[in-house]
Structures are given as C-alpha cells and as structure tokens.
Amino acid sequence: MFLDKSKRDSSESEEIELEDLSEERIKEIVRCLAWPNCARQEYFSHNELIYEIIYLIGCDLNHAQGIVTAMKRLGLGVCLRDCWEASELAIRYSLPQDNLVPKYNLWVFGRMRGYISQEELSQYWDKLAKQKQRREELEEKFYEKYGDDEEKWPEKIWDEYEELDFSE
C-alpha cells in the first residue's frame, strides 16, 4: 500500500504533463496520504497537500503542484471542508479567522473516486469516533483533577494537557 521511495518520479525537475499522470498513480498517493494521517490530520490545505506529496514521493514543487492540479481535475475541489466548521475552531481557539484556509478531505475524495472502499471509510469513521470518545474521557479526568477554570491553570498543567495522547 505504501509508495516505494526508490520509485521516485524521473520528471522531478521537469514540469509535469497532466496527461502523463495516471489515475492509478493518484490513487496510490491518496491512499498513502489518507491512511497514516487519519489519526493526525483529517484535512489538508493546498500547501499541506503539496508538502505531503513532496515528502512522500520525493518530487520537486512543480511535480507536486501538477499532482494536486490533476486531483482537482478529478474532483478534489468538491471535498473542501465546510467554512462554518473552520470558523467554530477559530472561535474556540481564539484564532484570527483570516488565517483559515480551505482544506481538502482526502478520505472523501478517495471514496468519491473509488480509491477507498466503503468498509475502509467505515473503519476510518469508527477510529475517529473512538478518538473523540477517548479525548472526552481524558479531558473529563483532567478537569476533575485540575478544575474547570482553565485561566487558573499554571503553565505546567497546560503543558501536561497539551501532551495528552488521544489515540488508542
């Protein structure tokens, strides 16, 4: 399932021709980016996606941009994160909203294109639900131990809170 980094693209320094990029190659890239990142990152901005592609296959910027362009041609643009959700996150974490960018859900894109089966998608959603439940359980224990008033927490407690591992 994972790409062999020894099979790096020979056109690394040349501009990619979209016709030369097979859908099978895109499928392989999407599956490799979706699986290992599902616990760490669900959505990718345009730049994050380019970074992950460069990291994954060891290509240059032009080649990675060509892959993203091909993915957009195949429908990636309809798999954008809902902006309202992003605004809620900005409010929750007191982030300036102009720092938010649209993000793509590779799981939805992979399912839409048939790169990821319904069973795999169900496993993904189950994993996210378990992580959410684990987060809620750990946060509840943490708040019981240190209190609900986060403004009174010393920096040491914040460091401990940020290091909580929500994966199983």
C-alpha positions as CSV (number, residue, x, y, z in Angstrom):
1,M,0.0,0.0,0.0
2,F,2.8,2.4,0.7
3,L,4.8,4.1,-2.1
4,D,8.3,2.9,-2.7
5,K,10.5,6.0,-2.4
6,S,13.0,4.3,-4.7
7,K,10.4,4.7,-7.4
8,R,10.7,8.5,-7.4
9,D,9.4,10.2,-10.4
10,S,12.0,10.7,-13.1
11,S,10.5,14.1,-14.1
12,E,11.4,15.7,-10.8
13,S,13.0,18.8,-12.4
14,E,10.7,19.0,-15.4
15,E,7.2,20.4,-15.5
16,I,4.7,17.6,-15.2
17,E,2.3,16.9,-18.1
18,L,-1.1,16.2,-16.6
19,E,-1.8,13.6,-19.3
20,D,1.3,11.6,-18.2
21,L,0.0,11.3,-14.6
22,S,-2.1,8.2,-14.4
23,E,-5.2,8.0,-12.1
24,E,-3.6,4.8,-10.7
25,R,-0.7,6.9,-9.5
26,I,-3.0,9.5,-7.9
27,K,-4.9,6.7,-6.2
28,E,-1.7,5.3,-4.8
29,I,-0.7,8.8,-3.5
30,V,-4.2,9.5,-2.0
31,R,-4.3,6.1,-0.2
32,C,-0.8,6.7,1.2
33,L,-1.6,10.1,2.5
34,A,-5.0,9.2,3.9
35,W,-4.1,6.1,6.0
36,P,-1.1,7.2,8.0
37,N,-2.5,10.7,8.6
38,C,-6.0,9.7,9.7
39,A,-5.2,10.0,13.4
40,R,-3.0,13.1,13.0
41,Q,-4.7,15.1,10.3
42,E,-8.1,14.8,8.6
43,Y,-7.9,17.8,6.3
44,F,-5.2,19.3,4.2
45,S,-4.7,22.8,3.0
46,H,-3.4,23.3,-0.6
47,N,0.2,23.9,0.8
48,E,0.0,21.0,3.3
49,L,-1.1,18.7,0.5
50,I,1.8,19.8,-1.7
51,Y,4.2,19.3,1.3
52,E,2.9,15.8,2.0
53,I,3.3,14.8,-1.7
54,I,6.9,16.1,-1.9
55,Y,7.7,14.3,1.4
56,L,6.0,11.1,0.2
57,I,7.5,10.7,-3.2
58,G,10.5,13.0,-3.1
59,C,9.5,15.1,-6.1
60,D,10.0,18.8,-6.7
61,L,7.5,21.6,-6.3
62,N,6.3,21.7,-9.9
63,H,5.6,18.0,-9.9
64,A,3.7,18.1,-6.6
65,Q,1.6,21.1,-7.9
66,G,0.9,19.1,-11.1
67,I,-0.4,16.2,-9.0
68,V,-2.7,18.5,-7.0
69,T,-3.9,20.0,-10.3
70,A,-4.7,16.6,-11.6
71,M,-6.5,15.7,-8.3
72,K,-8.6,18.9,-8.7
73,R,-9.4,17.9,-12.2
74,L,-10.7,14.6,-10.8
75,G,-13.0,16.4,-8.3
76,L,-10.8,17.3,-5.2
77,G,-12.5,20.7,-5.1
78,V,-15.8,19.3,-4.1
79,C,-14.1,17.8,-1.0
80,L,-13.4,21.1,0.8
81,R,-14.0,21.5,4.5
82,D,-17.1,23.4,5.4
83,C,-16.1,27.0,6.3
84,W,-18.5,27.2,9.2
85,E,-16.7,24.4,10.9
86,A,-13.4,26.2,10.5
87,S,-14.9,29.4,11.9
88,E,-16.0,27.5,15.0
89,L,-12.5,26.3,15.5
90,A,-11.1,29.8,15.2
91,I,-13.6,31.0,17.8
92,R,-12.8,28.1,20.1
93,Y,-9.0,28.6,20.0
94,S,-9.2,32.4,19.6
95,L,-7.5,32.3,16.2
96,P,-7.9,35.2,13.7
97,Q,-10.3,33.9,11.1
98,D,-8.4,35.4,8.2
99,N,-5.7,32.8,8.9
100,L,-8.0,30.0,8.0
101,V,-7.8,28.4,4.5
102,P,-10.0,25.9,2.8
103,K,-8.9,22.3,3.4
104,Y,-9.5,19.1,1.5
105,N,-10.7,15.9,2.9
106,L,-8.7,13.1,1.2
107,W,-10.9,10.4,2.6
108,V,-14.0,11.9,1.0
109,F,-12.1,12.4,-2.3
110,G,-10.8,8.8,-2.2
111,R,-14.2,7.4,-1.6
112,M,-15.7,9.6,-4.3
113,R,-13.2,8.3,-6.8
114,G,-13.4,4.7,-5.6
115,Y,-9.8,4.7,-4.3
116,I,-11.1,3.8,-0.8
117,S,-13.8,1.3,-0.1
118,Q,-16.9,1.9,2.0
119,E,-15.5,-0.6,4.5
120,E,-12.3,1.3,4.8
121,L,-14.2,4.6,5.2
122,S,-16.3,3.0,7.9
123,Q,-13.1,1.9,9.7
124,Y,-11.8,5.4,9.4
125,W,-15.0,6.9,10.9
126,D,-15.0,4.3,13.7
127,K,-11.4,5.2,14.5
128,L,-12.3,8.9,14.7
129,A,-15.3,8.2,16.9
130,K,-13.1,6.2,19.3
131,Q,-10.5,9.0,19.4
132,K,-13.3,11.5,20.2
133,Q,-14.6,9.3,23.0
134,R,-11.0,8.9,24.3
135,R,-10.5,12.7,24.2
136,E,-13.7,13.3,26.1
137,E,-12.8,10.7,28.8
138,L,-9.2,12.1,29.2
139,E,-10.4,15.7,29.3
140,E,-13.1,14.8,31.9
141,K,-10.5,13.2,34.1
142,F,-8.1,16.2,33.6
143,Y,-10.8,18.7,34.5
144,E,-11.8,16.7,37.6
145,K,-8.2,16.7,38.7
146,Y,-7.3,20.4,38.0
147,G,-10.7,22.1,37.9
148,D,-12.8,23.7,35.2
149,D,-11.3,27.2,35.3
150,E,-8.5,26.9,32.7
151,E,-7.4,30.5,33.4
152,K,-6.2,29.5,36.8
153,W,-4.1,26.6,35.5
154,P,-0.3,27.1,35.8
155,E,1.8,26.7,32.7
156,K,3.0,23.2,33.9
157,I,-0.6,21.9,33.8
158,W,-1.1,23.4,30.3
159,D,2.0,21.6,29.1
160,E,0.6,18.3,30.6
161,Y,-2.8,18.9,28.9
162,E,-1.2,19.5,25.5
163,E,0.7,16.3,25.8
164,L,-2.4,14.1,26.3
165,D,-2.4,11.3,23.8
166,F,-5.9,10.7,22.4
167,S,-5.0,7.8,20.2
168,E,-5.6,4.3,21.4
